[in-house]
Amino acid sequence: METEKPQITKKTWSDFKDTRLLWWVNRTLHLFGWCIVLEMDNGVVKDCYPARVTFRGFTEETETKGYLELTEYLKSNINDISNDINVGK
């Protein structure tokens, strides 16, 4: 009998940040004048909250780094991502 893979796997805010998904989500939220803030202390998330912002978007350097690192995450995890979307088919 095959073991079912859980549909939800709890992750940390650091995991979310390290994949560059926080940057990606904040790119969209900036359109509406919002963002998700992670307060860090020595690499540990101490607090997380939504915030209003007056700026829109990131610097070109941050955008380039974000795209490169998110692409690397996708490249390294494409098999898991592909398997996840095929669960139940």
MODELLER restraints for C-alpha pairs under 7 A, 6 or more apart:
rsr = mdl.restraints
at = mdl.atoms
rsr.add(forms.Gaussian(group=physical.xy_distance, feature=features.Distance(at['CA:13:A'], at['CA:45:A']), mean=6.94, stdev=0.5))
rsr.add(forms.Gaussian(group=physical.xy_distance, feature=features.Distance(at['CA:14:A'], at['CA:45:A']), mean=6.76, stdev=0.5))
rsr.add(forms.Gaussian(group=physical.xy_distance, feature=features.Distance(at['CA:16:A'], at['CA:22:A']), mean=5.95, stdev=0.5))
rsr.add(forms.Gaussian(group=physical.xy_distance, feature=features.Distance(at['CA:19:A'], at['CA:70:A']), mean=6.22, stdev=0.5))
rsr.add(forms.Gaussian(group=physical.xy_distance, feature=features.Distance(at['CA:19:A'], at['CA:73:A']), mean=6.05, stdev=0.5))
rsr.add(forms.Gaussian(group=physical.xy_distance, feature=features.Distance(at['CA:20:A'], at['CA:66:A']), mean=6.17, stdev=0.5))
rsr.add(forms.Gaussian(group=physical.xy_distance, feature=features.Distance(at['CA:20:A'], at['CA:69:A']), mean=6.63, stdev=0.5))
rsr.add(forms.Gaussian(group=physical.xy_distance, feature=features.Distance(at['CA:20:A'], at['CA:70:A']), mean=5.45, stdev=0.5))
rsr.add(forms.Gaussian(group=physical.xy_distance, feature=features.Distance(at['CA:23:A'], at['CA:66:A']), mean=6.85, stdev=0.5))
rsr.add(forms.Gaussian(group=physical.xy_distance, feature=features.Distance(at['CA:26:A'], at['CA:35:A']), mean=5.15, stdev=0.5))
rsr.add(forms.Gaussian(group=physical.xy_distance, feature=features.Distance(at['CA:26:A'], at['CA:36:A']), mean=6.43, stdev=0.5))
rsr.add(forms.Gaussian(group=physical.xy_distance, feature=features.Distance(at['CA:27:A'], at['CA:57:A']), mean=5.93, stdev=0.5))
rsr.add(forms.Gaussian(group=physical.xy_distance, feature=features.Distance(at['CA:29:A'], at['CA:35:A']), mean=5.35, stdev=0.5))
rsr.add(forms.Gaussian(group=physical.xy_distance, feature=features.Distance(at['CA:30:A'], at['CA:56:A']), mean=5.11, stdev=0.5))
rsr.add(forms.Gaussian(group=physical.xy_distance, feature=features.Distance(at['CA:30:A'], at['CA:57:A']), mean=6.01, stdev=0.5))
rsr.add(forms.Gaussian(group=physical.xy_distance, feature=features.Distance(at['CA:31:A'], at['CA:56:A']), mean=6.37, stdev=0.5))
rsr.add(forms.Gaussian(group=physical.xy_distance, feature=features.Distance(at['CA:33:A'], at['CA:52:A']), mean=5.63, stdev=0.5))
rsr.add(forms.Gaussian(group=physical.xy_distance, feature=features.Distance(at['CA:33:A'], at['CA:53:A']), mean=5.05, stdev=0.5))
rsr.add(forms.Gaussian(group=physical.xy_distance, feature=features.Distance(at['CA:33:A'], at['CA:54:A']), mean=6.12, stdev=0.5))
rsr.add(forms.Gaussian(group=physical.xy_distance, feature=features.Distance(at['CA:33:A'], at['CA:56:A']), mean=6.95, stdev=0.5))
rsr.add(forms.Gaussian(group=physical.xy_distance, feature=features.Distance(at['CA:34:A'], at['CA:50:A']), mean=6.94, stdev=0.5))
rsr.add(forms.Gaussian(group=physical.xy_distance, feature=features.Distance(at['CA:34:A'], at['CA:51:A']), mean=5.56, stdev=0.5))
rsr.add(forms.Gaussian(group=physical.xy_distance, feature=features.Distance(at['CA:34:A'], at['CA:52:A']), mean=4.46, stdev=0.5))
rsr.add(forms.Gaussian(group=physical.xy_distance, feature=features.Distance(at['CA:34:A'], at['CA:53:A']), mean=5.44, stdev=0.5))
rsr.add(forms.Gaussian(group=physical.xy_distance, feature=features.Distance(at['CA:35:A'], at['CA:50:A']), mean=5.69, stdev=0.5))
rsr.add(forms.Gaussian(group=physical.xy_distance, feature=features.Distance(at['CA:35:A'], at['CA:51:A']), mean=5.41, stdev=0.5))
rsr.add(forms.Gaussian(group=physical.xy_distance, feature=features.Distance(at['CA:35:A'], at['CA:52:A']), mean=6.49, stdev=0.5))
rsr.add(forms.Gaussian(group=physical.xy_distance, feature=features.Distance(at['CA:35:A'], at['CA:53:A']), mean=6.89, stdev=0.5))
rsr.add(forms.Gaussian(group=physical.xy_distance, feature=features.Distance(at['CA:36:A'], at['CA:49:A']), mean=5.73, stdev=0.5))
rsr.add(forms.Gaussian(group=physical.xy_distance, feature=features.Distance(at['CA:36:A'], at['CA:50:A']), mean=4.45, stdev=0.5))
rsr.add(forms.Gaussian(group=physical.xy_distance, feature=features.Distance(at['CA:36:A'], at['CA:51:A']), mean=6.18, stdev=0.5))
rsr.add(forms.Gaussian(group=physical.xy_distance, feature=features.Distance(at['CA:37:A'], at['CA:48:A']), mean=5.55, stdev=0.5))
rsr.add(forms.Gaussian(group=physical.xy_distance, feature=features.Distance(at['CA:37:A'], at['CA:49:A']), mean=5.43, stdev=0.5))
rsr.add(forms.Gaussian(group=physical.xy_distance, feature=features.Distance(at['CA:37:A'], at['CA:50:A']), mean=6.06, stdev=0.5))
rsr.add(forms.Gaussian(group=physical.xy_distance, feature=features.Distance(at['CA:37:A'], at['CA:51:A']), mean=6.73, stdev=0.5))
rsr.add(forms.Gaussian(group=physical.xy_distance, feature=features.Distance(at['CA:38:A'], at['CA:45:A']), mean=6.29, stdev=0.5))
rsr.add(forms.Gaussian(group=physical.xy_distance, feature=features.Distance(at['CA:38:A'], at['CA:47:A']), mean=5.88, stdev=0.5))
rsr.add(forms.Gaussian(group=physical.xy_distance, feature=features.Distance(at['CA:38:A'], at['CA:48:A']), mean=4.58, stdev=0.5))
rsr.add(forms.Gaussian(group=physical.xy_distance, feature=features.Distance(at['CA:38:A'], at['CA:49:A']), mean=6.90, stdev=0.5))
rsr.add(forms.Gaussian(group=physical.xy_distance, feature=features.Distance(at['CA:39:A'], at['CA:45:A']), mean=5.78, stdev=0.5))
rsr.add(forms.Gaussian(group=physical.xy_distance, feature=features.Distance(at['CA:39:A'], at['CA:46:A']), mean=5.51, stdev=0.5))
rsr.add(forms.Gaussian(group=physical.xy_distance, feature=features.Distance(at['CA:39:A'], at['CA:47:A']), mean=5.10, stdev=0.5))
rsr.add(forms.Gaussian(group=physical.xy_distance, feature=features.Distance(at['CA:39:A'], at['CA:48:A']), mean=6.24, stdev=0.5))
rsr.add(forms.Gaussian(group=physical.xy_distance, feature=features.Distance(at['CA:40:A'], at['CA:46:A']), mean=5.53, stdev=0.5))
